[in-house]
Amino acid sequence: MSNSIKSNSVVKTISTAKKVVTRKPLTKAQKLEQAKKRALNPQFANVQSARRRTEKDAYKTDAKLCLLEVKRTAKLDNVNTKSHENIVYQNECKKAINFLLKNETKFLPLLSEAVGKIKGNFNVYRFEQLIQKIVKMQIDKGLNFETSLNAIISAKLVNA
């Protein structure tokens, strides 16, 4: 198939022929062989993705692992720390996480109750919000951890 285009008395011919490549489909044995070869030499991205997925599933079901995830991701590099209050506030949040983890037998049941689950799973963001509320209550009202948690739980039960 060719198209002719006239332009300033010069004739150009454009050819639009496509080559069709055909190959035989792979047999089941060939597919299995390729799958085994991939399994022996997995790509780095696939390994990391599987690892992240496993870790994510693990901390969705455990309140302690959620708190550890909050602690791991709580870095002052990510936050605007130009104001002195912000640095103090971030450090207070880290202290709260450390205190809750050290006294996990006493506080983890309360934390689990205060946070609640979404479709049977914990949410790290909700743990971050809870830590924020606890620290705000400590700073503003002078409450301790247990009193703050109980106040949050009772407020949650009233709103439910």
C-alpha positions as CSV (number, residue, x, y, z in Angstrom):
1,M,0.0,0.0,0.0
2,S,1.5,3.3,-0.9
3,N,0.4,6.9,-0.7
4,S,1.5,9.6,-3.1
5,I,2.0,13.1,-1.9
6,K,2.6,16.0,-4.4
7,S,4.6,18.9,-3.0
8,N,6.2,21.5,-5.2
9,S,6.2,19.2,-8.2
10,V,8.2,16.5,-6.3
11,V,6.5,13.2,-5.9
12,K,7.2,11.3,-2.6
13,T,6.0,7.7,-2.1
14,I,5.5,6.5,1.5
15,S,5.4,2.8,2.1
16,T,3.5,1.4,5.1
17,A,4.2,-2.2,5.1
18,K,4.3,-4.0,8.4
19,K,6.2,-7.2,9.1
20,V,4.3,-9.8,11.0
21,V,6.3,-11.9,13.4
22,T,4.9,-15.2,14.4
23,R,6.3,-17.7,16.9
24,K,5.1,-20.8,18.4
25,P,3.5,-20.5,21.8
26,L,5.5,-22.0,24.7
27,T,4.6,-25.4,26.0
28,K,3.8,-26.1,29.6
29,A,7.2,-27.7,30.1
30,Q,9.0,-24.6,28.7
31,K,6.9,-22.3,30.9
32,L,7.7,-24.4,34.0
33,E,11.4,-24.3,33.1
34,Q,11.4,-20.5,32.8
35,A,9.5,-20.2,36.1
36,K,12.2,-22.4,37.8
37,K,14.9,-20.3,36.3
38,R,13.3,-17.1,37.6
39,A,12.8,-18.5,41.0
40,L,16.5,-19.4,41.3
41,N,17.6,-15.9,40.3
42,P,14.8,-13.5,41.5
43,Q,15.0,-9.8,40.7
44,F,15.9,-7.5,43.6
45,A,12.7,-5.4,43.2
46,N,10.6,-8.5,43.5
47,V,12.4,-9.8,46.6
48,Q,12.1,-6.4,48.3
49,S,8.4,-6.1,47.4
50,A,7.7,-9.5,48.9
51,R,9.6,-8.6,52.0
52,R,7.7,-5.3,52.4
53,R,4.4,-7.0,51.9
54,T,5.3,-9.6,54.6
55,E,6.3,-6.9,57.0
56,K,3.3,-4.8,56.3
57,D,1.0,-7.8,56.9
58,A,2.8,-8.5,60.1
59,Y,2.4,-5.1,61.6
60,K,-1.2,-4.8,60.6
61,T,-2.1,-7.5,63.0
62,D,0.1,-6.6,66.0
63,A,-0.2,-3.4,68.0
64,K,3.4,-3.6,69.2
65,L,4.8,-3.8,65.7
66,C,2.6,-0.9,64.7
67,L,4.1,1.2,67.5
68,L,7.6,0.1,66.4
69,E,6.8,1.2,62.8
70,V,5.6,4.6,64.1
71,K,8.9,4.9,66.0
72,R,10.9,3.8,63.0
73,T,9.3,6.3,60.7
74,A,9.4,9.2,63.3
75,K,12.4,11.1,62.1
76,L,13.0,14.8,62.6
77,D,14.3,15.1,59.0
78,N,10.8,14.8,57.5
79,V,9.3,17.6,59.6
80,N,9.8,21.3,59.6
81,T,11.8,21.8,62.7
82,K,12.6,25.5,62.5
83,S,10.5,26.2,65.6
84,H,11.7,25.1,69.0
85,E,8.2,24.0,70.0
86,N,8.1,21.6,67.0
87,I,11.4,19.9,68.1
88,V,10.2,19.6,71.7
89,Y,6.8,18.2,70.5
90,Q,8.5,15.6,68.3
91,N,10.8,14.5,71.1
92,E,7.8,14.2,73.5
93,C,6.1,11.9,71.0
94,K,9.2,9.7,70.8
95,K,9.4,9.6,74.6
96,A,5.7,8.6,74.7
97,I,6.3,5.8,72.2
98,N,9.4,4.5,74.2
99,F,7.4,4.6,77.4
100,L,4.5,2.8,76.0
101,L,6.8,0.1,74.5
102,K,8.6,-0.3,77.8
103,N,5.3,-0.8,79.6
104,E,3.7,-2.8,76.9
105,T,1.9,-5.3,79.2
106,K,0.0,-2.5,80.8
107,F,-0.6,-0.2,77.9
108,L,-0.9,-2.3,74.7
109,P,-4.4,-3.6,75.5
110,L,-5.5,0.1,76.1
111,L,-3.8,1.2,72.9
112,S,-5.5,-1.6,70.9
113,E,-8.8,-0.5,72.4
114,A,-8.2,3.2,71.7
115,V,-7.1,2.7,68.1
116,G,-9.5,0.0,67.0
117,K,-9.2,-2.0,63.8
118,I,-10.2,-1.4,60.2
119,K,-11.4,-4.6,58.6
120,G,-9.6,-6.6,61.3
121,N,-6.3,-4.8,60.8
122,F,-4.5,-2.0,62.7
123,N,-3.5,1.2,60.9
124,V,-0.2,2.9,61.6
125,Y,-1.6,6.3,60.9
126,R,-4.2,5.8,63.7
127,F,-1.4,4.9,66.1
128,E,0.4,8.1,65.1
129,Q,-2.8,10.1,65.8
130,L,-3.2,8.4,69.1
131,I,0.4,9.2,70.2
132,Q,-0.3,12.8,69.1
133,K,-3.5,13.0,71.2
134,I,-1.7,11.5,74.3
135,V,1.1,14.0,74.0
136,K,-1.3,16.9,73.5
137,M,-3.2,15.9,76.6
138,Q,0.0,15.6,78.6
139,I,1.2,19.0,77.5
140,D,-2.1,20.9,77.6
141,K,-3.8,19.2,80.6
142,G,-0.9,17.7,82.5
143,L,-2.3,14.2,82.4
144,N,-0.2,11.0,82.6
145,F,-0.3,8.2,80.0
146,E,-2.9,6.0,81.6
147,T,-5.3,8.9,82.3
148,S,-4.9,10.2,78.8
149,L,-5.6,6.8,77.2
150,N,-8.6,6.2,79.4
151,A,-10.0,9.7,78.5
152,I,-9.5,8.9,74.8
153,I,-11.2,5.5,75.1
154,S,-14.1,7.0,77.0
155,A,-14.5,9.8,74.5
156,K,-14.4,7.2,71.7
157,L,-17.1,5.1,73.4
158,V,-19.3,8.2,73.9
159,N,-19.0,9.2,70.2
160,A,-19.7,5.6,69.0
